[in-house]
Amino acid sequence: MAHATSAAVPEPNILALGGIGAVAAVLIWRISRRR
């Protein structure tokens, strides 16, 4: 979804990157917490 939108409009690109970064941070935090 975000891929097509970011390709069409560069504005939501920042929002998409922020969302992906947040998800990645949560995943890393969860993995580090498991250990």
Secondary structure as GFF3:
##gff-version 3
##sequence-region A 1 35
A	DSSP	alpha_helix	2	8	.	.	.	ID=ss1
A	DSSP	alpha_helix	11	34	.	.	.	ID=ss2
###
